[in-house]
Amino acid sequence: MSTVLIGYGSIEGQTRKICQRVAQKVEALGHRTVLVDTTERSEKEEWPNPDAVIIGAPIHEHHYPAAVRRYIKAHSEAMSKPPGMFLSVSLAVMSDEEDDKTALQHLASSFLESVGWQPADIHQIAGALKYTEYNFFKRFIMKQILRAAGGPTDTHQDYEFTDWEALEKNVEDFVRTRLEPSAAA
Ligand SMILES: Cc1cc2nc3c(=O)[nH]c(=O)nc-3n(C[C@H](O)[C@H](O)[C@H](O)COP(=O)(O)O)c2cc1C
């Protein structure tokens, strides 16, 4: 049995939900998990020496949360050893435009370079639109963006775009190909 550290920073809660689902899947595959909310943990806390690391981070205004950045930077040396997977959560991932896809890849790769972590796998995951939970300004901004993108603009309801089946498949592939071969070695 291996230990997988799953760290996340979530502003509206969807990345937390995604990482909780990732933890459930890893456990169902027979491994232990340590779930870390990077917004609550101190970087000085002891590193649990996991056999694999999964980090989830949402994009807000073209940036990943500062807490995730700080967490990875603080542990980048230890994180360079075990296999890693980065889950980038956004809405732009649903765009059909090539430019948007390129921009997302660039955002993730420049973030990872700046924090000094090179995960083996990077996945772009669709998040959620929580109109009913946003304050007036966020709701207004998000509605404008979604209108321009041809997305839903009914602010009386929330929309969850995460493909849970695809997420679980990514986790299973990661565990089987990256974690289990190294555990067996
Ligand atoms: C204020 C705000 C700004 C956002 N900015 C972006 C953005 O720049 N690009 C993008 O693709 N998605 C953007 N999103 C969508 C989020 O990435 C999406 O809602 C995600 O599910 C949020 O994850 P969280 O709930 O873990 O914070 C934004 C959402 C909000 C509320």
The ligand as an SDF file (V2000), in Angstrom:
LIG
                    3D

 31 33  0  0  0  0  0  0  0  0999 V2000
  -13.9660   35.5080  -10.1190 C   0  0  0  0  0  0  0  0  0  0  0  0
  -13.6670   34.3060  -11.0050 C   0  0  0  0  0  0  0  0  0  0  0  0
  -12.6740   34.3870  -11.9560 C   0  0  0  0  0  0  0  0  0  0  0  0
  -12.4200   33.2960  -12.8090 C   0  0  0  0  0  0  0  0  0  0  0  0
  -11.4350   33.4040  -13.7400 N   0  0  0  0  0  0  0  0  0  0  0  0
  -11.2320   32.3780  -14.6130 C   0  0  0  0  0  0  0  0  0  0  0  0
  -10.2340   32.4760  -15.6260 C   0  0  0  0  0  0  0  0  0  0  0  0
   -9.4820   33.4440  -15.7210 O   0  0  0  0  0  0  0  0  0  0  0  0
  -10.1260   31.4470  -16.5020 N   0  0  0  0  0  0  0  0  0  0  0  0
  -10.9260   30.3290  -16.4290 C   0  0  0  0  0  0  0  0  0  0  0  0
  -10.8160   29.4450  -17.2570 O   0  0  0  0  0  0  0  0  0  0  0  0
  -11.8490   30.1960  -15.4460 N   0  0  0  0  0  0  0  0  0  0  0  0
  -12.0210   31.1880  -14.5400 C   0  0  0  0  0  0  0  0  0  0  0  0
  -12.9430   31.0600  -13.5510 N   0  0  0  0  0  0  0  0  0  0  0  0
  -13.6970   29.8000  -13.4150 C   0  0  0  0  0  0  0  0  0  0  0  0
  -13.0840   28.9020  -12.3120 C   0  0  0  0  0  0  0  0  0  0  0  0
  -11.8550   28.3750  -12.6880 O   0  0  0  0  0  0  0  0  0  0  0  0
  -14.0960   27.7980  -12.0030 C   0  0  0  0  0  0  0  0  0  0  0  0
  -15.2770   28.3670  -11.5150 O   0  0  0  0  0  0  0  0  0  0  0  0
  -13.5590   26.7620  -11.0230 C   0  0  0  0  0  0  0  0  0  0  0  0
  -14.5190   25.7360  -10.8700 O   0  0  0  0  0  0  0  0  0  0  0  0
  -13.2400   27.4050   -9.6800 C   0  0  0  0  0  0  0  0  0  0  0  0
  -12.6740   26.4630   -8.8120 O   0  0  0  0  0  0  0  0  0  0  0  0
  -12.8250   26.5840   -7.2380 P   0  0  0  0  0  0  0  0  0  0  0  0
  -14.3130   26.4050   -6.9660 O   0  0  0  0  0  0  0  0  0  0  0  0
  -12.0370   25.4810   -6.6850 O   0  0  0  0  0  0  0  0  0  0  0  0
  -12.3350   27.9290   -6.8360 O   0  0  0  0  0  0  0  0  0  0  0  0
  -13.1920   32.1170  -12.6730 C   0  0  0  0  0  0  0  0  0  0  0  0
  -14.2080   32.0360  -11.6910 C   0  0  0  0  0  0  0  0  0  0  0  0
  -14.4420   33.1150  -10.8630 C   0  0  0  0  0  0  0  0  0  0  0  0
  -15.5230   33.0180   -9.8290 C   0  0  0  0  0  0  0  0  0  0  0  0
  1  2  1  0
  2  3  1  0
  2 30  2  0
  3  4  2  0
  4  5  1  0
  4 28  1  0
  5  6  2  0
  6  7  1  0
  6 13  1  0
  7  8  2  0
  7  9  1  0
  9 10  1  0
 10 11  2  0
 10 12  1  0
 12 13  2  0
 13 14  1  0
 14 15  1  0
 14 28  1  0
 15 16  1  0
 16 17  1  0
 16 18  1  0
 18 19  1  0
 18 20  1  0
 20 21  1  0
 20 22  1  0
 22 23  1  0
 23 24  1  0
 24 25  2  0
 24 26  1  0
 24 27  1  0
 28 29  2  0
 29 30  1  0
 30 31  1  0
M  END
$$$$
